[in-house]
Amino acid sequence: MLYICTVFSLPAMSPATRKIIHCDADCFYASVEMRDDPSLRGIPLAVGGQPDQRGVVATCNYEARAFGVRSAMPSAQAVKLCPDLRIIPPSMARYQEASRRIMAIYRDYTDLVEPLSLDEAYLDVTLGDRCEGSATLMAREIRARVAAEVGLTVSAGVAPNKFIAKIASDWRKPDGLFVVKPAEVDAFVAALPVERLFGVGKVTAEKLRALGVDSCADLRSHSLTELIERFGVFGQRLFERCRGIDTREVSPDRERKSISVETTYTRDLRTLADCEAALDPLLRLLAERIERARRNEPFAIAKVFVKIRFADFSRTTAEAGALGVDARQCRELLAEAVGRKRRPVRLLGVGVRMLDAEATRQLRLFDDWDAVERTMPTNAGDNAASQA
């Protein structure tokens, strides 16, 4: 048996002394649209695909959210909830330009900026000398500058680590600032419901409730050994997060790679219909793998791809820029790839590409993976994987 030992280096600075800001632009797509067209303000607005084209809501403003409209929701369902909903297509060029201006402001305060998407980033201002070194004052000034220079609102959370800063940024949305000081971490985290822990979706929450766990305080009564036995490697993450422990560093140059799944079939898939039937369980498995990856680090998806190996062993890949994983888009890519040769298919794969440090940052469509999971096929055989 082969044993692999991973050695972790401790951060040079005690986690309790770090100053992390998590900045998140409020309903980013919709806010850019309302900024550029004031007639859209005050009405229920969504950015996404049209209902008659099986579209999905990318994001929506707070007027639409009052009706129950949410990101990742099919547009047809959104219109049923809110008949007066105005849906407009995304304008990525304008969103990217707004993002570049926002990120430039962030970098005036620190070089340690880790973008998660067009509208979201971590800043490590521990060694920052702006605002007399006060992370709270820096966050306040950053928010004011983005509003004045870009015309958008940003919510921010300030805390000693990334985990708590991200939760804090959501605490007073929209257009809010919330600070969790080191001395407040223990009580703040203890009161959190377990659903606020990153990676805890509906299924995990139900398992925890079966153990009598509703809050992080409840979770602390379970030992590390017990949590690992019940939840595997994720048990250690639960043990740490319920105590407010997160030693992850802000990593501007963290490499983005890809996640994919594929299957080689004992019998070739001879028609497009056969391939479509085989694609559904792969999408479910892909969702599961992305969920596991996001338990470690949030990331933005830049592209989705479908790859094929035909019976003659030739290969082809069809890919496209993506706002997230969408079953309809994957089927379109599948049809494109199959149509290139129209031969029996021996291997079928589907995956996503994340962004490397040099790539243009794309907006992450789905803020929580439970929302993505709802867009996946529900009749497949495999198991699957904050609103801003």
Buried (B, 14 or more C-beta within 10 A) or exposed (E): EEEEEEEEEEEEEEBEEBBBBBBBBBBBBBBBBBBEEEEBEEEBBBBBBEBEEEBBBBBBBBBBBEBEBBBBBBBBBBBBBBEEBBBBEBBBEBBBBBBEBBBEBBBEBBEBBBBBBBBBBBBBBBEBEBBEEBBBEBBBBBBEBBEEEBBBBBBBBBBBBBBBBBBBBBBEBBEBBBBBEBEBBBEBBBEBBBBBBBBBBEBBBEBBEEBEBBBBBBBBEBEEEEBBEBBEEBBEBBBBBBBBBBBBBBBBEBEBEEBBBBBEBEEEBEEBEBBBEBBBBBBBBBBBBBBBBBBEBBBBBBBBBBBBBBBEEEEBEBBEEBBBBBBEBBBBBBBBBBEEBEBBBBBBBBBBBBBEEEEEBBBBBBBBBBBBBBBBBEEBEBEBBEBB
